Amino acid sequence: MSYEVRGNILGFEDTVNVEIAAIDELFATMKDANNENISFTLANPYALREYSFDVPTDIKVILEINEKSNVNVYNVVVIQKPLENSTINFLAPIIVNNDNKKVAQAVLDPKRHPEFGMAESIKSFKL
């Protein structure tokens, strides 16, 4: 499915359109629609842990999210070899509004969310 990037994806400011495809209940891929060399592995945080935060107001505005919106949340996985050394960034979720096909990355305040890390080891979760 194709989505318009609103705001920026950290470090990938030129990425303006992405394709998101589910692999299974846990993983998905997000690829830059205009640059085949840019792709991300995403994880569904709710399949791994308790994960709750308030979507920042600016993200709600640019994604046009309201209480009836069909929203998905993903976290970027940094794949390592071996796979169990991979890490997940829970402080910069990718938020998807499936109703209007828009996506943005939020950056959460680590002081407000000390339970979330930028590089949590995937091996600390039961897969």
N, C-alpha and C positions, 0 to 999 in steps of 0.2 A: 504494500500500500504506500502511496506517495504522500509526503507531508511537506508543508512549507515551514521552514525554520524561522521563528520570530526571535528577536534578540540574537544572542550568540551562543554557540557551543564552544566552551573554553578551549582556546588554542586552535580553533577551526572557524575563524570569523568569516571566511569566504564560503562556507557551506551554507547554502540557502534552500536547498531542496534535498530531502532524504527519502529513502525507501526503508520501511521497517517491516521485517518478516519474522514471525515467531518460528523458533526451532522446536520448542516443546514448552511445557508449563513454566520452566525456569528461565530458559535462554531465548534471546532474539538477536537479530542482527540489524544494524542501522548503517546504511551505505549512502554516501554522498551521490546523489543522482547525476551530478555533473563531473565527478572525478572518481573513476573506478578504483583509484589507489587509496581512497579514504573509506574505511569501514570500522565499525565499532561492534564489539560484543556487548550485549546488554543483559542484565539479570532482572528478574521480577523480585523485588525485595521482599514482598509478602510471602513468597514461597520459602524464604530463608529465615525470617525473623519477624519480631514485632517491629513495625516501622510506621511511625506516625509523625506528621508535621503539618503546619499550616502553610498552604500554598501562598507564597508572597503576593501581595496585592498587585505589584507590577506584572507578575506572570499571569495572574487572573485576567488582567486587563488585556495584555497583548495576545493571550490565547482565547479571550472571550469566554472564560469559564464562569458558569453559574452553578447553582445547586442541582440542576438537572443535567449537566454536561456528562457525557460519557468519556471519562478520563482514565488513562493508564499512566503508571509511573514505572520507570526503569532506572537502573543504576549502571554506570559504565564499569565493565570488567576489563582489567589489564591482564591479558593472557600471558602466562609465563610457562617455561618448560622446566620441570614437569608441571602439569596442569594444576596440581594442588598448591603450587606456589603463586598462583594467580591471586589478584586482589580486586576488591570491589570498593568503589567510591560511593559511600552513602551520604556524603555532604553536598553532592552536586547532582541531584536527581534530574533525569530527563522526564518532562511532563508532556503528555500527548493528549490533545483534545481530538478525539475521534470523530466528533460531530462536524467540525469544520476543517479537519486535516491540517492542524497547526501543531507545532512542537516547539518547546523552549527548554533551556536548561536553567534551573534555579540554583542558587548558591546559598546554602543554609549556614547560619551562624554557629560555629562550633561551640561557642559559649552557651548558646540556648539549647544545643543538642550534643552534650558531651558523650552521649551513648553511641553516637555515630562517628565513624572514622573515615578518613580520605583513602586509606589503603588497608582495608581489613582483609585478612587472609581468608581465601575461600575454604581452606581446610578447617577453619574454626566452625563451619556450618555443616550440619548433617545433610548430605545430598542423596 
